[in-house]
Amino acid sequence: MPRISPHFLELFDANGAPRGVLLSAELWERCKDKVLPPLTKALYVLDPAARPEPEVRPEPLQEWETLLAYWDFTYPPAYDVHCDCCGAKTEDWRADEPRKFRLRNANLGGLVTFQCAGCKALVLKKHFKKHLTVECKPYIDKG
């Protein structure tokens, strides 16, 4: 890269430490499709707050209602949820506003999953015929 170019300029502070890069609009248009994805990925590592929040899907409450309608376990439904990762808990996830835990899935097999609003961990409530198990899996950023 040439030291002086109207299209590419490295910026330094008064002490000579690098501060950034300035690209011309023409150079950016030519390379942005290849350069932007790795820049974005690096930005999210350096500044996680820059990552946009994912679109929030509505809770599948109808799936929960279907599970309750066909409930044949030997114990009553439990509405309490707790997160072993960050310590968040609620006695009734349906009553919280704003939600501490969002319902992610419920199926007739008895698996009910929640996402913790505090740390994004996944809380799995596995309903078996005679007992219930609860697991908490920490959030893993796949981006």
C-alpha positions, 0 to 999 in steps of 0.5 A: 500500500502506498504511504500517501494515497487519496483512497487509503490513509492510516491515522496516528496520534501525536505520539505516533500510535495508530488511531484508525484508517480512513478509506475513500468512498470509492475504495470502500465501495470496491472492497466492502463486500469482502471486508465488512463481514470480518470487520463486523465479527472483530467489532463484536469481539472488541465491543459486544454492546455493538451487536444488535439485539436479535428479533424477539419472537413471541412466546409459544404460549399455545404450546404451553396451553396444549401441554397443560390440556394433556397433562397426565403427570403424577404431579401438578404443573410447576410455574417456578423457574430458576437460573443456576448460571446467574441466580435469577428466579421466579415463583411464577414465570407467567406473572412477571412483567417484564419477564425474567424468563421467556418461554422458548418451547413446550412440547407434549413430551414434557420438555419445556425450555426458558431463556433467562433474561439476565444471562440468556442461559437456557433452562430446561424443565424435563417432565417425566411421568413421576418426576421433574428434572431441571438443567441450566445451560449457559448461553453460548454466542455462536456469532 
